């Protein structure tokens, strides 16, 4: 068994979902390869956290922050494996967070185990498996185990002083590995195929007793959508992966849903920038817009988007009106309408 050390901490609950907003924001920042907030605009507390990390790495603080802070920068297959691990974890009945939190004190360092192996992940991702694909997955899992990721987040604690309870917040920034443990296990041929992986506790640090377990099978629906399209083309590539645009867009909309707002209107240039659609900014605007529309169609098929439409914008730009499916995020539609009114 391989282990990276995991730091224990207390965390505030969040009713929107199971995964840390810090992880999802790092996915979004990684699309463009820059932090969402410039270093100079951070609070002094957060700046000090990043200065300490940069000093440990003996690097200039601003360059270190710009190149590393809150960014998960991997290949398409790496992004897919992270999504699939989250999805499988979400579907495991033995790890149902509601019962876990209700029956015993929260110890997040012991949580986040995904019971799987390279062959299972290969089947999940491509719909079939062979040795080469399993070896690709093994390489990705090793990368997620070994690669440094730097993430900052707020820890909120309830404290009692003079008989009065209050919430105290502090910033933390840390170097971590997205996978902390790989369970070693060999198959009959003597190949190391692992028996489980453990996600870092930051994935599950905002578990909620109000959480509604979702079995939306996002990735599997996206895989089926793209493979069905492939069957209708001359290439007939049945092992095609979902596009990078749709995987990035899924993270992007998960971030939007955390605001408890489910209807959005985007200028095409804004959406292209946020998703780093390179074709759009290389003068191939139609091709870039086509990729965005294909991603929107795929997420509509998968159930994340309730509906979407193209509107006329200014200066020959288009706008995209997107209505997210609140049920997909574990929020009933009538509750979502109440939430939107309360935050608007």
N, C-alpha and C positions, 0 to 999 in steps of 0.2 A: 504494500500500500504506500502511495506517495502522498505526502501532506505538505501544504504550505500553511504557515500559522495564520489563524483567523482571530481578529480582535473582537472581544465582546463589548457590546454597548447597549444602552437603552434607547428605544425609538418610539416615536409617536405613531399612532394608528392612522390609516388613510383608507377611506371607504371606496375609492375609485377602483383599485385593483390590487393585485398581489405583488407586483414587481416595483422595485424602487424607482422613483422618478429620476434619481441621479443616474441610474443605468440607462434609462431611455433617453435622457438628455444627452448623455455621452454618445449614444448612437447617433442622435441627430447632429451634434457638433462634429462628429467624425465624418459626416457626409461632405462637409466643406473643409474639414481639417483645421478649424479654428474654434476657440472658445466662444460661447455666446456673448460673454461680457468681457470687455477689455480690462486689462490688469488695473489700470489707473482708476477704473470705476468701481472696483471692489471695495467692500468695507475694510477698515483697518484690521479687524479680526481675521478676515479671510486672507488678506494680503500677507499677514504674518504667518499663516499656515503654509502658504505657497513659498514664502521666503525660506522657511525652515526646510521644506522639501528640496528646493533648489540648492541650498547650502549643502545638504547631504550628498547631492549629486555633483557638487562643485561646478555649477553652471550659473550663467547670468540669469537673474530672476525673470526678466521680461521675455527673453528668448525661451527659457524653460517653460514658462506658463503658456506662451503662445503656441508652442509646438506639442505640448502634452496635456494641458488641463482639460479635464472632462471630455475626452475624445476617445472613442473606440474606433480605431482605424484598421480594418481588416479587409480581406477579399470578400467577394460575394458569397463564397462557400462558408467562410467564417461567420458572416452575418446570418446565413441560413441556419447553421448549426446552433448558434446562440438562440435564435427564435424557436427552433425545434426543441431544444433542451427546456426552454421555458414552457413550451406547449405540453410536452410530455409530463413535466413536473406538475403542471396545472391539472392534469387529468388523473394523477395517481391518487386513488381513494385512500391509501394508507397515509398520505400526507395531506389529507383534507385540513386546511388551516383552521377552519371553524372549530372542529373538534379538538384539534391540537392545542389551540389557545384556551379553550374552555376547560380542558381537563388537567392542564399542568402549567407551571410558570414558563414564560417564554425564554428559551435559551437559543438564540438565533444561530450560535456557532455550531449547533448540532442539527440544523435544519438545512434544507436545500438539496437533499440527496435525490438524484434522478437515476432510477434503476433502468439501465439500458446498456448496450454495448455497440461496438462499431458496426456490426452486421445489422442490428435493429435500426440504427440511425441511417445506414445506407438505404435500407428498404423504405424507411419513412421519407427520406429525401428524394430518392429517384423512383420509388415504386418497385425496385428490384435490387438485387445485390450480387456482387462478385468480389473476388479478392482485391482487385485494383481499387474498387470504390471503398471497400472497408479500410484499405490502407490510406486512402485520401482522408477519410474521416479520422483515423488514428492520428495522422499528421496535424489536422486541425485541432483536435482535442489537446494534443501536446502543446501546440502554440498557445491555446487559451490557458493552459496550465502554467506555461513558462513566461509568456509575454507580460511586461509591465503595463499597467493601466493606472492613470492618476485621476482620482475623482474627489471632488469636494461636495460636502452636503451639510445640512443643519441637523444637529441632534437637539431635541427638545425634551427636557426633563421636568417632572413635577416635583417641586420642593416645598417643604413646610417650614415656615419661619414665624415664630411667635404665634403659633396656632393657626396661621393663615397659609393656604395653599396657593402657589403660583407656578407659572411655567417659565423656565429659564432656558434660553437658547444659546448654543455655541456652534461655531463653524469647525468642521474637521476636514482636513485634506489628507489623503493617504495613497500610498502606492499599494496596489493589490493585483492579484491574479484572478481572472474571472472564474476559473475552476480551481478549487483549493485541494481536492482529493481525487485521485483516480484509483478505483478498486481493481487490483490486479487479478486477472483470471485468464487462463489459457484454454483454447478449444482443443478438440481431439487431435488436431494436427500440430499442437504445440505452439500455436500462434497466440500472441498476447492480444486478446480481444476485450479485456476489461469487463467488470460486472456492474459498475455504476460510476457516476461522476457526481461530485458535490459542487454546486454553485456557491460562489462567495456569498456570505450573509447579506451583502448589500442588495442582492436581488430580492430578498424577502424581508427587508428591514421595516417595511410599512404594512405588515399583515394586519388585517382588521377582523374583529368579531362580526362585523356587518358584511363582510365579504361574501359575495355570491359566486360560487364556483362556476366557471365558464368552461364548457367543453366545445369551443367554437371551431376547433381544428383548422385554424386559419391557414397554416402552411399547407396542409393536405389539400384544402380547397384550391389554393393558388397553384399547387403542383398539378392537380387535375385540370384546371383551367388552361394552363400553358401546354400541357401534353395533348389536350383535346385540340387546341389550335394547331399544334404541330402535326397532328394526324391529318389535318385538312390541307396541309401544304405538301409540296413535292418532296421536301427534304425528309419528311417522316422521321424526325429525330425524337424518338420516344423518351430519351433520357434528358430532354431539355430541362433546364432549371428556370424558375421564375426570374424575371428580369431584376437587375439591381434597382431600377427605378421603383418597382412595386414594393420591394423589401424596404427601401428607404422611406417610401411614402407611408407604409404601414406604421413605422416608428414615428414618423412625423405626425400622423393623425392620432396615434396613441398619446403623444404629448399634448395635442390640442384637446383631446377628450378629458385630460386631467383638470382642465379649467372648468369642467362641468358645463361647457357650451358645445352644442352639437351641430349648429348650422354656421357655415363659414363661406365667405366670398373672397377669392384670391385673384389679384391681377396675374396674368400669365407670366410676366417677368419676375414677379415676386416668388411665385411657386417654382419657377425654373431655377431661380437663385437659391432658394432654400433647399431644393433637392439636388442642386449642382448638376443640372441637365446640360452637359458640355456642348451638345449639338446646338442648343438654342443660342449660346453665346459665341459660337463659331460661325454665325451667319446662316445656319441651317435651322431657321425658326420653325418651319413647317414640320421638319423631322423631330425637333425637340417637342413641339406641341403634340405630335402623334404619340411620342413615348409617354407623355403625361396622360393623355387620354386612354392609352392602353392600360396604364397602371390604374387609373380610376375605374375602368371597366372591370379589371381583375378584382379589385377590392370590393366592387359592387357585387360581383359574382360570389365572393367569399363571405359576404354578409357584413363587412365592416362599414360600408357605405350604404345608406338607405336609398338615396338617389343623388344624381348630380346633373348639372346642365351647363351649357356654354352660354354666356351673356355677352352683349356687345359692350366693350370698354372704350376708353379714350385713346386717341392717336393710333388707331387701327389695332390696338391690343384687344385680346379677348379676356373675359373674366370667367372664372369657374365657381359656380355656386355648388357647394358640397354639403349634404345633410348626412351626418354620421348616424349609424344605427345604435341608439343608446342601449338596446338589449345586448348587443355584442359586448359592451363594456360592463355588463352586469347591472345596468340601471333600467328599470321599467320605464316605458315611454311617458306615462303620466307623472312619474317621479322626476324624469329628466326635464319635463316642461316646467315643473315647479322650481327646479334648481336653476334653470336658465332665467326665469323671472327674478329669482332672488339675487343672482349675480349680475344681472343687466342694469 
